[in-house]
């Protein structure tokens, strides 16, 4: 079994392409089941594991299965996003084996994030793992991969300064707003959505005590809950076009598949505001705000990709910790690869044990029949030992006789390592070596 990761992120793909491959939490399980069904048609007898991570900055599939499933997985994901496979791969990446494990560990540790060392991705990964587990697509191999990634991330977090002085998307939003408005305590702020990211941004803005805050959400009850926590007003999402002009700053992050704030609504709001500037942040993937809004005078619209320049300045201050984090990750990668290698030999070990047990049962049955007929005990034991020995050596000797040249030399070395190891060891060392296996 092999492990591979297929994905696209803020470094490899533009925002609108990432939007085609964004999955809500509710979509993860059915999407994973659809992938597994598709791959089962290619490999009916194989057991395939899969997990899907989808955030505003990345969509990644982690798969444990036969190596030949990489291409069908690419084709399936391209079809889901409504693009050609070649178009997808011009912006995506595929990593296999140790490279896939290294990538997963770097993602969990925040080293692959737009905000270097940010902690939110770890919670998002854990949620993705829970969804895969509940969907029944996780499996032992991916479970090991992610549990080890969580352990590595914890060690990176506690042993390095990678997360020190981090500027999150939320803090970056406030910083940009502060560059446009002299005094944030005098502005009116609207938050569209009520998820984790909006709550984070709203908390940062609340610390600057704006003049007024409001939360607009599709589910009014959830919006009211967040609004109550912030001391803000809760408004209906349907009322947004009529009230947009009231707000100086608008921050949006929902799971809507289509934009919620269109060009026309913003144009009308600007007219009502007599062209006083509006600060807008669209943290959603796909977009919540139509991109054409950025072309309007008096509107300052930022997307998640636009915020990268703000957060990278803080990232440069933590580059000294990256090498230490990478060393921790590399140790974790080697440990996982060793575990995976051992796991891949399990079927062979089981087959060998089964074969040896079959030989043992056959020779013991033969010995009992001979003893029942009154045969000499020593002769029976000799025959039993000789029968087992011949069965154990027959395959190797037959292969050796059938080979020639370099193949015979290589095979001879292998047989020597397998059957003549004790000749260079003390009896105690040979016994200890056998105990380890």
C-alpha positions as CSV (number, residue, x, y, z in Angstrom):
1,X,0.0,0.0,0.0
2,X,1.2,3.5,-0.9
3,X,0.3,6.9,0.5
4,X,-0.1,10.0,-1.7
5,X,-1.4,13.5,-1.4
6,X,-3.1,15.5,-4.2
7,X,-3.9,19.1,-3.7
8,X,-3.8,22.8,-4.6
9,X,-3.2,25.7,-2.2
10,X,-2.7,29.4,-2.1
11,X,0.8,29.0,-3.5
12,X,-0.1,26.8,-6.4
13,X,-3.5,28.0,-7.6
14,X,-5.5,31.3,-7.9
15,X,-8.4,32.0,-5.7
16,X,-11.1,31.4,-8.3
17,X,-9.7,28.0,-9.2
18,X,-9.5,27.0,-5.5
19,X,-13.1,28.0,-5.2
20,X,-14.1,25.3,-7.7
21,X,-12.6,22.7,-5.3
22,X,-13.9,24.1,-2.0
23,X,-16.0,21.7,0.1
24,X,-18.2,22.5,3.0
25,X,-18.1,20.4,6.2
26,X,-21.3,18.7,5.2
27,X,-19.9,17.8,1.7
28,X,-16.8,16.0,3.0
29,X,-18.3,12.6,3.8
30,X,-20.4,12.2,0.6
31,X,-17.5,13.4,-1.5
32,X,-15.1,10.9,0.1
33,X,-17.6,8.0,-0.4
34,X,-17.9,9.1,-4.1
35,X,-14.2,9.0,-4.5
36,X,-13.9,5.5,-2.9
37,X,-16.6,4.2,-5.1
38,X,-14.9,5.5,-8.2
39,X,-11.6,4.0,-7.2
40,X,-13.2,0.7,-6.3
41,X,-14.2,0.3,-9.9
42,X,-10.5,0.6,-10.8
43,X,-9.3,-1.7,-8.1
44,X,-12.2,-3.9,-7.0
45,X,-10.2,-6.1,-4.6
46,X,-8.1,-3.4,-3.0
47,X,-9.0,-1.4,0.1
48,X,-8.6,2.3,-0.4
49,X,-8.5,4.9,2.4
50,X,-9.1,8.6,1.8
51,X,-9.4,11.9,3.7
52,X,-10.3,15.3,2.4
53,X,-9.0,18.7,3.8
54,X,-10.7,21.8,2.5
55,X,-10.0,25.3,3.8
56,X,-9.9,28.8,2.3
57,X,-6.3,28.3,1.4
58,X,-6.2,24.6,0.3
59,X,-8.0,21.5,-0.8
60,X,-6.1,18.3,-0.4
61,X,-6.9,14.6,-0.8
62,X,-4.9,12.1,1.2
63,X,-5.2,8.5,-0.2
64,X,-3.7,5.2,1.0
65,X,-4.0,2.5,-1.7
66,X,-2.4,1.1,-4.8
67,X,0.1,3.4,-6.5
68,X,-1.8,3.1,-9.8
69,X,-4.8,5.0,-8.3
70,X,-3.0,8.3,-8.5
71,X,-4.2,9.1,-12.0
72,X,-7.8,8.0,-11.5
73,X,-7.9,10.2,-8.4
74,X,-6.6,13.2,-10.4
75,X,-9.3,12.6,-13.1
76,X,-12.0,12.3,-10.5
77,X,-11.1,15.5,-8.7
78,X,-10.8,17.4,-12.0
79,X,-14.3,16.2,-12.9
80,X,-15.7,17.3,-9.5
81,X,-14.3,20.8,-10.1
82,X,-15.5,20.9,-13.7
83,X,-12.0,21.4,-15.2
84,X,-9.8,19.2,-17.4
85,X,-7.2,17.0,-15.7
86,X,-4.4,18.9,-17.4
87,X,-5.8,22.2,-16.3
88,X,-6.0,20.9,-12.7
89,X,-2.5,19.6,-12.7
90,X,-1.0,22.8,-14.0
91,X,-1.9,24.2,-10.6
92,X,-1.9,21.1,-8.3
93,X,0.7,18.9,-6.7
94,X,1.0,15.2,-6.2
95,X,3.3,13.8,-3.5
96,X,3.9,10.1,-2.7
97,X,5.4,8.1,0.1
98,X,7.7,10.1,2.3
99,X,7.0,13.3,0.4
100,X,3.3,13.0,1.2
101,X,4.0,12.4,4.9
102,X,6.4,15.3,5.0
103,X,3.8,17.5,3.4
104,X,1.1,16.4,5.9
105,X,3.4,17.1,8.8
106,X,4.4,20.5,7.4
107,X,0.7,21.4,6.9
108,X,-0.2,20.4,10.5
109,X,2.7,22.3,11.9
110,X,1.7,25.5,10.1
111,X,4.8,25.6,7.9
112,X,2.8,25.4,4.7
113,X,0.3,28.1,5.7
114,X,-0.1,31.6,4.4
115,X,0.4,32.7,8.0
116,X,3.6,30.9,9.0
117,X,2.9,28.9,12.2
118,X,-0.8,29.7,12.4
119,X,-2.6,27.2,14.7
120,X,-6.1,27.1,13.0
121,X,-5.0,24.6,10.4
122,X,-4.4,21.9,13.0
123,X,-8.0,22.1,14.1
124,X,-9.2,22.0,10.5
125,X,-7.1,18.9,9.9
126,X,-8.5,17.2,13.0
127,X,-12.0,18.0,11.8
128,X,-11.2,16.5,8.4
129,X,-10.0,13.3,10.1
130,X,-13.1,13.1,12.2
131,X,-15.3,13.4,9.0
132,X,-13.3,10.7,7.2
133,X,-13.5,8.4,10.2
134,X,-17.3,8.9,10.4
135,X,-17.6,8.3,6.7
136,X,-15.6,5.0,7.1
137,X,-12.9,6.0,4.7
138,X,-10.0,6.7,7.1
139,X,-8.4,3.3,7.7
140,X,-5.3,2.3,9.7
141,X,-2.7,3.8,7.4
142,X,-4.2,7.3,7.2
143,X,-5.0,7.2,10.9
144,X,-1.3,6.7,11.6
145,X,-0.3,9.4,9.2
146,X,-2.6,12.0,10.8
147,X,-2.0,11.0,14.4
148,X,1.7,11.3,13.8
149,X,1.2,14.6,12.1
150,X,-0.7,15.9,15.2
151,X,2.2,14.7,17.5
152,X,4.8,16.4,15.3
153,X,2.8,19.6,15.2
154,X,2.5,19.6,19.0
155,X,6.3,19.2,19.3
156,X,7.0,21.9,16.8
157,X,4.6,24.2,18.6
158,X,6.2,23.5,22.1
159,X,9.8,23.2,21.0
160,X,10.2,26.1,18.6
161,X,9.3,29.7,18.2
162,X,7.5,29.1,14.9
163,X,4.2,30.4,16.3
164,X,5.5,33.4,18.1
165,X,4.3,36.9,17.1
166,X,2.0,35.4,14.5
167,X,-0.3,37.8,12.6
168,X,-3.5,35.9,11.7
169,X,-5.9,36.8,9.0
170,X,-8.1,38.4,11.6
171,X,-5.3,40.6,12.9
172,X,-4.3,41.5,9.4
173,X,-7.8,42.6,8.6
174,X,-7.8,45.0,11.5
175,X,-4.4,46.3,10.6
176,X,-5.6,47.1,7.0
177,X,-8.7,48.8,8.3
178,X,-6.6,50.9,10.6
179,X,-4.6,52.1,7.6
180,X,-7.8,53.4,5.9
181,X,-9.6,54.8,8.9
182,X,-7.8,57.0,11.4
183,X,-9.9,55.9,14.4
184,X,-11.6,52.4,14.3
185,X,-13.7,53.4,17.3
186,X,-15.7,55.7,15.0
187,X,-16.6,53.1,12.3
188,X,-19.5,50.8,11.8
189,X,-18.5,47.2,11.1
190,X,-20.6,44.4,9.4
191,X,-19.7,40.7,9.7
192,X,-21.3,38.4,7.1
193,X,-21.3,34.8,8.4
194,X,-21.0,33.4,11.9
195,X,-18.4,30.7,11.5
196,X,-15.0,30.3,13.3
197,X,-13.1,32.7,11.0
198,X,-15.7,35.5,11.3
199,X,-15.8,35.0,15.1
200,X,-12.0,35.4,15.2
201,X,-12.1,38.6,13.0
202,X,-15.0,40.0,15.0
203,X,-13.1,39.4,18.3
204,X,-10.1,41.4,17.0
205,X,-12.3,44.2,15.8
206,X,-14.3,44.2,19.1
207,X,-11.0,44.9,20.9
208,X,-10.9,48.2,19.0
209,X,-14.4,49.1,20.3
210,X,-16.0,50.2,17.0
211,X,-19.0,52.6,17.1
212,X,-21.4,49.8,16.0
213,X,-21.1,46.1,15.0
214,X,-23.6,43.9,13.2
215,X,-23.7,40.2,12.2
216,X,-25.6,39.0,9.2
217,X,-26.0,35.3,8.8
218,X,-28.2,32.9,6.8
219,X,-29.3,31.2,10.0
220,X,-30.6,34.1,12.2
221,X,-30.3,32.0,15.4
222,X,-26.6,31.4,15.0
223,X,-26.0,35.1,14.0
224,X,-27.9,36.2,17.1
225,X,-25.6,34.0,19.3
226,X,-22.4,35.5,17.9
227,X,-23.9,39.0,18.0
228,X,-24.9,38.5,21.7
229,X,-21.4,37.5,22.5
230,X,-20.0,40.6,20.8
231,X,-22.6,43.0,22.0
232,X,-23.5,43.5,18.3
233,X,-26.8,43.7,16.3
234,X,-28.0,40.6,14.5
235,X,-29.6,41.2,11.1
236,X,-31.1,39.0,8.5
237,X,-29.0,38.1,5.4
238,X,-32.0,39.0,3.2
239,X,-31.8,42.6,4.6
240,X,-28.2,43.0,3.6
241,X,-28.7,44.9,0.3
242,X,-30.9,47.5,2.0
243,X,-28.5,48.1,4.9
244,X,-25.1,47.7,3.3
245,X,-24.7,51.5,3.0
246,X,-24.7,51.8,6.8
247,X,-21.3,50.2,7.3
248,X,-17.8,51.4,6.8
249,X,-16.2,48.0,7.0
250,X,-17.6,44.7,5.7
251,X,-15.9,41.4,6.4
252,X,-17.5,38.3,4.9
253,X,-16.7,34.6,5.2
254,X,-19.5,32.1,4.5
255,X,-19.8,28.7,2.8
256,X,-22.0,30.1,0.0
257,X,-21.3,28.6,-3.5
258,X,-22.2,32.0,-5.1
259,X,-21.4,35.6,-4.2
260,X,-23.7,37.2,-1.6
261,X,-22.6,40.8,-2.2
262,X,-22.9,41.9,-5.9
263,X,-21.5,44.8,-7.8
264,X,-25.0,46.5,-8.0
265,X,-25.6,46.3,-4.3
266,X,-22.2,48.0,-3.5
267,X,-22.8,50.7,-6.2
268,X,-26.1,51.6,-4.5
269,X,-24.5,51.6,-1.1
270,X,-21.7,54.0,-2.3
271,X,-24.3,56.3,-3.7
272,X,-26.2,56.4,-0.4
273,X,-22.9,57.0,1.4
274,X,-22.1,59.8,-0.9
275,X,-19.0,57.9,-1.8
276,X,-17.5,57.8,1.6
277,X,-14.9,54.9,1.4
278,X,-15.8,51.3,2.2
279,X,-13.4,48.7,3.5
280,X,-14.2,45.2,2.5
281,X,-12.6,41.8,3.2
282,X,-13.7,38.6,1.5
283,X,-12.2,35.7,3.4
284,X,-14.5,33.1,1.6
285,X,-13.5,30.5,-1.0
286,X,-15.5,30.6,-3.3
287,X,-15.9,34.3,-3.1
288,X,-18.7,36.0,-1.2
289,X,-18.1,39.4,-2.9
290,X,-18.1,39.8,-6.7
291,X,-14.5,40.5,-7.8
292,X,-15.7,43.5,-10.0
293,X,-16.4,45.4,-6.7
294,X,-12.6,46.0,-6.4
295,X,-12.8,48.2,-9.5
296,X,-15.1,50.7,-7.9
297,X,-13.7,54.0,-6.6
298,X,-13.9,54.4,-2.9
299,X,-14.0,50.6,-2.3
300,X,-11.0,48.9,-0.8
301,X,-11.5,45.1,-1.3
302,X,-9.1,42.5,0.0
303,X,-9.3,38.7,-0.6
304,X,-7.5,36.0,1.4
305,X,-4.7,36.1,-1.2
306,X,-4.4,39.9,-0.9
307,X,-3.7,39.5,2.8
308,X,-0.6,37.4,2.2
309,X,1.7,40.4,1.9
310,X,0.6,41.6,5.3
311,X,1.1,38.4,7.1
312,X,4.4,37.5,5.3
313,X,6.2,40.4,7.1
314,X,5.7,38.6,10.4
315,X,6.7,35.3,8.8
316,X,10.1,36.6,8.0
317,X,10.8,37.2,11.7
318,X,10.3,33.5,12.4
319,X,12.4,32.0,9.7
320,X,15.1,31.2,12.2
321,X,12.7,28.7,13.8
322,X,11.9,27.0,10.5
323,X,15.1,24.9,10.4
324,X,14.4,23.5,13.8
325,X,10.8,22.7,12.9
326,X,11.9,21.0,9.7
327,X,14.3,18.7,11.7
328,X,11.5,17.7,14.0
329,X,9.3,17.0,10.9
330,X,12.0,14.9,9.2
331,X,12.3,12.7,12.2
332,X,8.6,12.1,12.2
333,X,8.7,11.3,8.4
334,X,11.4,8.7,8.8
335,X,9.4,7.1,11.7
336,X,6.3,6.9,9.6
337,X,8.0,5.6,6.5
338,X,9.6,2.8,8.7
339,X,6.2,2.0,10.1
340,X,4.6,1.9,6.6
341,X,7.4,-0.4,5.4
342,X,6.8,-2.8,8.2
343,X,3.1,-2.7,7.6
344,X,3.6,-3.5,3.9
345,X,5.4,-6.7,4.8
346,X,2.6,-8.0,7.1
347,X,0.8,-10.0,4.3
348,X,4.1,-11.7,3.4
349,X,4.8,-12.5,7.1
350,X,1.3,-13.9,7.4
351,X,1.7,-16.0,4.3
352,X,5.1,-17.4,5.5
353,X,3.6,-18.2,8.9
354,X,0.7,-19.9,7.3
355,X,2.9,-22.0,5.0
356,X,5.2,-23.0,7.8
357,X,2.2,-24.0,9.9
358,X,0.9,-26.1,7.1
359,X,4.3,-27.9,6.8
360,X,4.4,-28.5,10.5
361,X,0.9,-29.9,10.6
362,X,1.7,-32.2,7.7
363,X,4.9,-33.6,9.2
364,X,3.5,-34.0,12.7
365,X,0.5,-35.9,11.3
366,X,2.9,-38.2,9.4
367,X,5.0,-38.7,12.5
368,X,1.9,-39.6,14.6
369,X,0.8,-42.2,12.0
370,X,4.3,-43.8,12.1
371,X,4.3,-43.8,15.9
372,X,0.8,-45.4,16.0
373,X,2.2,-48.2,13.8
374,X,5.0,-48.8,16.3
375,X,7.9,-47.1,14.5
376,X,11.0,-46.3,16.5
377,X,10.7,-42.9,18.2
378,X,14.2,-41.7,17.2
379,X,13.6,-42.6,13.6
380,X,10.3,-40.8,13.6
381,X,11.9,-37.6,15.0
382,X,14.7,-37.8,12.5
383,X,12.2,-38.1,9.7
384,X,10.1,-35.3,11.0
385,X,13.1,-32.9,11.3
386,X,14.3,-34.0,7.8
387,X,10.9,-33.4,6.3
388,X,10.6,-29.9,7.7
389,X,14.1,-29.0,6.7
390,X,13.6,-30.2,3.1
391,X,10.4,-28.2,2.8
392,X,12.0,-25.1,4.2
393,X,15.0,-25.3,1.8
394,X,13.3,-26.6,-1.3
395,X,12.1,-23.3,-2.7
396,X,15.4,-21.5,-2.2
397,X,17.5,-24.4,-3.6
398,X,15.2,-24.7,-6.7
399,X,15.5,-21.0,-7.4
400,X,19.3,-21.1,-7.0
401,X,19.6,-24.0,-9.4
402,X,17.4,-22.3,-12.0
403,X,19.3,-19.0,-11.9
404,X,22.5,-18.1,-13.5
405,X,25.1,-15.2,-13.8
406,X,24.4,-12.0,-11.8
407,X,21.0,-13.3,-10.8
408,X,22.5,-16.4,-9.2
409,X,25.1,-14.3,-7.4
410,X,22.5,-12.0,-5.9
411,X,20.3,-14.8,-5.0
412,X,23.2,-16.7,-3.3
413,X,23.9,-13.6,-1.2
414,X,20.3,-13.3,-0.2
415,X,20.1,-17.0,0.8
416,X,23.3,-16.7,2.7
417,X,21.8,-13.8,4.7
418,X,18.6,-15.8,5.4
419,X,20.0,-19.2,6.3
420,X,23.7,-18.8,7.3
421,X,23.4,-15.8,9.6
422,X,24.3,-17.9,12.7
423,X,27.6,-19.0,11.3
424,X,29.1,-15.6,12.1
425,X,27.3,-15.2,15.4
426,X,27.6,-16.6,18.9
427,X,24.7,-18.9,19.9
428,X,23.5,-16.3,22.2
429,X,23.6,-13.5,19.6
430,X,21.8,-15.7,17.1
431,X,19.1,-16.5,19.7
432,X,18.7,-12.8,20.5
433,X,18.5,-11.9,16.8
434,X,15.8,-14.5,16.4
435,X,13.8,-13.1,19.3
436,X,13.7,-9.6,17.6
437,X,11.9,-11.1,14.7
